[in-house]
Amino acid sequence: MHRGEPTIRGSAISVRDIVERTRLGDSPERILQGYPHLSLAKIYDALSYYYDHMEEIEKHIRENEEAGWRALHRIST
């Protein structure tokens, strides 16, 4: 766990980070190119964790999006 979010063991990369990359169209192999310190198995483990805990991870995704919108609003006003 890092900042209340599940992370890939031995890293600060959150499961949310991996899920968001897949939503942008990245394959696990492509994600690995961006995080060469991980293994492909750890990326698949993160995706497996997501499917087992979808409600929790979706909550983190929404919170992250809301925080981004709030920050953007503060900058633009």
N, C-alpha and C positions, 0 to 999 in steps of 0.2 A: 504494500500500500504506500502511496505517495500522495500527500494532500487529500487524503480520504478516498482516493480512487485506486482500484486494483491495477497493479503494474506487472510487467513481465519480470519474473524473478531475476535479481542481479542487475536490474537496470531501473532507470526512472521513466521508461516508456510505458505509458498507460495502455490498457486494453482499448480505451476510447480512441487513442491515437491510431491504433491499428485498424479499428473498425472504420474510422473516418477516412483513412487512406483507401480502404476497399470501396467505400461509397463514392470516392472520386474516380474509381475504375482501376486502381492498382491491384495487381495480382500479388499473392504472398511473395513470389519471387522478386517482383519489382520493389515491394516494400523492403525486402532484405537488402537490396542495393542501397537504400537510404539509411539502413541501420545495420551495417556490416558486422557490428559487434554482437548481434543476435544470431541465432540459428533459425533455419527455416522451421524446424520443429517448434521453437518457442513462439514463432509467429502463428503457426497453426494452433498451438496451445491457447494463445490469446483469443483466437477466433472461436475455439471450442468453449472457452470460458464465457465469451459473449453469448453464445447460443444457449448456454446453461443458465445465464443470469441476465437475460435481455432487458428485463424491466429495470434492473439496477443500472446497467450501462446506458440505456436510453435516457434515464434520469440525468446521468452525468453529461451526456451529449447535450441535452436541452439546457442544463445549467451553464455549460460552457458557451453555447450559442447565445444565451441571454446575457452572459457577462460580456461577450464580444459586442453585442448590440449596445449595451449600456456604455461601454468604453467608447465606441464609435460615436454615440450620441453626445457624450461629454466633449469629445474632440471637435465635433462639428457645431457645437453651440457656443 
